[in-house]
């Protein structure tokens, strides 16, 4: 009997194990839900130091991967937090306003802004292409994505002062629809890299779209769909390039969204049932309204499949 009790006795996890599990939960939070996860996680951990370290590691990665959009002070504009707009760990450029936002990742706010330095901005030659494309993408986003936000940034060759050199622009589009009171949240993220090749007079276009949706009323169904694209067009004037690129992006994104709608409208009821997360080994629903009764133990780690 004593041996059985010893086997069932909870074994406290180490500091590093708790931190890694906490980071896993934060990084895998659906779009717009990391703060809800963080609140419950903080209560379960009951360890401020572990939580703070996990949050400091996880929030920057989460914010960039989800391309969150933050409003700059004094309504100076919006900045998209992404590896393609990152200047330093906490600084992100908004090329449209030529400002750099200083971001608090854990609070998910822009605390202040500063003017971008000359070396952080593209040359006047590159800016002509960047601003023309930015205007076309803004027009497309305003028509296609309610509350969508976009930016166009130069990520290579920004010092080019005229024809004869290659450079690369990136288009970022992010849109979220958060409705936690209705138990559903969703996001759209697309990244398009445009490589301007002067010698061949070709624009190589590579894109990646990621769609996320989470429905959690009396269940837990999550969609995480990704698709990559490749296309090209000819090197023309700044305005003509902008129109051609925007049309290509519009075509691929519209076609992909239509394909998603068709695919999921045809899913039979039993497929949706199979998508639902199975009950844990306890065969009981998790009591989300009373998470304080739990602590991070090896048994929890085992159930989550995080054990080594």
C-alpha positions in Angstrom: 0.0 0.0 0.0 2.8 2.4 0.9 4.6 1.6 -2.4 1.4 2.5 -4.3 1.1 5.8 -2.4 4.7 6.6 -3.2 4.1 6.0 -6.9 1.1 8.3 -6.8 2.8 11.0 -4.9 3.3 14.1 -6.9 6.9 15.0 -7.7 7.6 18.7 -8.0 9.2 19.7 -11.3 12.5 21.6 -11.5 12.7 25.3 -12.1 13.8 24.8 -15.7 11.1 22.2 -16.4 8.4 24.6 -15.1 9.8 27.4 -17.3 9.8 25.3 -20.4 6.2 24.0 -19.9 5.1 27.6 -19.2 6.8 28.8 -22.4 5.1 26.0 -24.4 1.7 27.0 -23.2 2.3 30.7 -24.1 3.8 30.0 -27.5 1.0 27.7 -28.5 -1.8 30.1 -27.5 -4.2 30.8 -30.4 -4.3 34.3 -31.9 -5.4 36.9 -29.5 -5.5 34.5 -26.5 -2.0 34.7 -25.0 -3.1 37.0 -22.2 -5.9 34.6 -21.2 -3.4 31.7 -21.1 -0.9 33.9 -19.2 -3.4 34.7 -16.5 -4.3 31.1 -15.8 -0.7 30.0 -16.2 0.4 32.5 -13.6 -2.2 31.2 -11.1 -1.2 27.6 -11.7 2.5 28.2 -11.4 2.2 30.2 -8.1 5.8 31.2 -8.9 6.4 34.8 -10.0 10.0 34.3 -11.0 9.3 31.3 -13.2 6.4 33.0 -14.9 8.3 36.3 -15.5 11.2 34.4 -17.1 8.9 32.3 -19.3 7.0 35.4 -20.4 10.1 37.4 -21.2 11.2 34.5 -23.5 7.8 33.6 -25.0 6.0 36.9 -25.6 8.5 38.4 -28.2 8.5 35.2 -30.2 4.7 35.0 -30.1 4.2 38.6 -31.0 6.5 38.4 -34.0 5.1 35.1 -35.3 1.5 36.3 -34.9 2.5 39.7 -36.4 0.6 41.6 -33.8 -0.3 45.3 -34.7 0.2 48.0 -32.0 -1.0 51.5 -32.1 1.8 54.1 -31.6 1.3 57.0 -29.1 -0.6 60.1 -30.1 -2.2 58.0 -32.9 0.9 58.4 -35.0 0.1 55.2 -36.8 0.3 51.5 -36.4 3.3 49.3 -36.3 3.4 45.6 -37.2 5.7 43.5 -34.9 7.6 41.1 -37.1 11.1 39.8 -37.8 10.8 41.8 -41.1 10.3 45.1 -39.2 12.6 44.5 -36.3 15.5 46.9 -35.8 16.5 45.7 -32.3 14.8 43.3 -29.8 12.3 45.9 -28.7 12.3 48.3 -31.7 10.2 48.0 -34.9 10.1 50.3 -37.8 7.0 51.8 -39.5 8.4 52.8 -42.9 5.2 54.7 -43.8 5.7 57.2 -41.1 9.5 56.8 -40.9 9.2 56.1 -37.1 10.6 53.4 -34.9 8.3 52.0 -32.2 9.7 50.9 -28.8 7.6 47.9 -27.8 6.9 46.3 -24.4 6.4 42.7 -25.5 4.8 41.3 -22.4 2.3 44.2 -22.0 1.9 44.2 -25.8 2.0 48.0 -26.1 4.1 50.6 -27.9 5.5 52.7 -25.1 7.1 55.4 -27.2 8.4 56.2 -30.7 11.5 57.8 -32.1 12.3 59.1 -35.6 14.0 56.5 -37.8 17.7 57.1 -38.4 18.8 57.6 -42.0 20.6 54.2 -42.1 17.3 52.5 -41.1 15.4 54.0 -44.1 15.7 53.1 -47.8 17.3 55.4 -50.3 15.1 57.8 -52.3 15.3 55.4 -55.3 14.1 52.4 -53.2 11.5 54.5 -51.4 9.9 55.3 -54.8 9.1 51.6 -55.2 8.3 51.0 -51.6 5.8 53.9 -51.2 4.1 53.0 -54.5 3.6 49.4 -53.5 2.6 50.5 -50.0 -0.2 52.6 -51.5 -1.5 49.8 -53.7 -1.4 47.2 -50.8 -3.3 49.6 -48.5 -6.0 49.9 -51.1 -6.3 46.2 -51.5 -6.3 45.6 -47.7 -9.0 48.2 -47.1 -11.2 46.5 -49.6 -10.6 42.9 -48.5 -9.8 42.8 -44.8 -12.0 44.6 -42.2 -9.6 46.1 -39.7 -6.6 44.7 -41.6 -3.2 46.4 -41.4 -0.3 46.3 -43.8 3.2 47.5 -44.3 5.9 47.4 -46.9 9.5 47.4 -45.8 12.9 47.2 -47.6 14.8 44.2 -46.1 17.7 44.1 -48.6 19.6 46.6 -50.7 18.1 49.7 -49.1 21.3 51.7 -49.9 20.8 51.4 -53.7 20.8 54.9 -55.2 19.7 54.0 -58.7 19.2 51.3 -61.3 21.9 48.6 -61.5 21.5 46.9 -58.1 19.1 44.3 -56.7 16.9 44.9 -53.7 14.1 43.2 -51.8 10.8 44.5 -50.4 8.5 42.6 -48.1 4.7 43.0 -47.8 3.1 42.2 -44.5 -0.7 41.9 -44.1 -2.3 41.0 -40.8 -5.9 40.9 -39.8 -7.7 39.6 -36.7 -11.3 39.0 -35.6 -11.5 38.4 -31.9 -14.8 37.5 -30.3 -14.0 35.7 -27.1 -17.5 36.4 -25.7 -18.7 34.2 -28.6 -16.0 31.6 -28.0 -14.2 32.2 -31.3 -11.1 34.0 -32.5 -9.4 34.1 -35.9 -6.4 35.7 -37.7 -5.0 36.1 -41.2 -1.2 36.6 -41.7 0.5 36.9 -45.0 4.1 37.7 -45.9 5.3 38.4 -49.4 8.9 38.8 -50.3 9.6 40.6 -53.7 13.1 40.2 -55.0 13.9 43.0 -57.6 16.5 41.5 -59.9 17.9 44.3 -62.0 20.1 42.2 -64.4 17.3 39.9 -65.5 14.6 42.6 -65.1 12.4 40.1 -63.2 10.6 40.4 -59.9 10.6 37.1 -58.0 7.6 36.9 -55.7 7.4 34.4 -52.8 4.5 34.4 -50.4 3.3 32.6 -47.3 -0.3 32.8 -45.9 -1.3 31.5 -42.5 -4.9 31.3 -41.3 -5.8 30.5 -37.7 -9.2 30.0 -36.1 -10.2 28.8 -32.7 -13.7 27.8 -31.6 -14.1 26.8 -28.0 -17.7 26.7 -26.9 -18.1 23.4 -25.1 -15.2 22.1 -27.1 -11.8 23.0 -28.6 -11.5 23.1 -32.3 -8.5 24.9 -33.9 -7.6 25.6 -37.5 -4.0 26.3 -38.5 -3.8 26.4 -42.3 -0.6 27.4 -44.2 0.2 27.7 -47.9 3.2 29.0 -49.8 3.1 30.7 -53.2 5.6 31.6 -55.9 5.1 33.9 -58.9 7.0 36.5 -60.9 6.5 39.6 -63.0 8.7 42.0 -65.1 10.7 44.9 -63.7 8.9 48.1 -64.7 8.5 51.6 -63.3 7.6 52.0 -59.6 3.9 52.5 -60.2 3.6 49.7 -62.7 5.5 47.3 -60.5 3.2 48.2 -57.6 0.1 47.5 -59.5 1.4 44.2 -60.9 2.6 43.0 -57.5 -0.7 44.0 -55.7 -2.7 42.2 -58.4 -0.6 39.0 -58.0 -1.1 39.1 -54.2 -4.8 39.8 -54.5 -5.2 36.9 -57.0 -3.4 34.3 -54.8 -5.0 35.3 -51.5 -8.5 35.5 -52.9 -8.1 32.1 -54.6 -6.7 30.5 -51.4 -9.5 32.0 -49.2 -12.1 30.7 -51.7 -10.5 27.2 -51.6 -10.6 27.2 -47.8 -14.3 28.1 -47.8 -15.2 25.4 -50.2 -13.1 22.7 -48.4 -14.6 23.4 -45.0 -18.1 23.8 -46.2 -18.0 20.2 -47.5 -16.6 18.7 -44.3 -19.2 16.2 -42.9 -20.3 16.4 -39.3 -18.3 13.4 -38.3 -15.1 15.0 -39.5 -15.7 18.0 -37.2 -16.3 15.6 -34.3 -13.0 13.9 -35.0 -11.2 17.3 -34.9 -12.3 17.9 -31.2 -9.6 17.3 -28.6 -10.1 14.0 -26.8 -10.6 14.0 -23.0 -7.5 13.8 -20.8 -6.5 10.5 -19.1 -8.9 11.4 -16.2 -11.8 11.1 -18.7 -13.2 14.3 -17.3 -13.5 17.9 -18.6 -10.8 20.3 -17.4 -12.2 22.7 -14.8 -11.2 26.0 -16.4 -13.1 27.9 -13.7 -10.9 26.5 -10.9 -7.4 26.2 -12.1 -5.9 27.1 -8.7 -6.3 23.4 -7.6 -3.5 22.4 -10.0 0.3 22.6 -9.8 2.8 21.7 -12.4 3.9 18.1 -11.7 5.5 15.3 -13.6 2.0 13.8 -14.1 0.9 17.0 -15.8 4.0 17.0 -17.9 3.3 13.4 -18.9 -0.3 14.1 -19.8 0.7 17.0 -22.0 3.3 14.9 -23.8 6.1 17.2 -22.8 8.2 14.7 -20.9 11.5 13.6 -22.2 
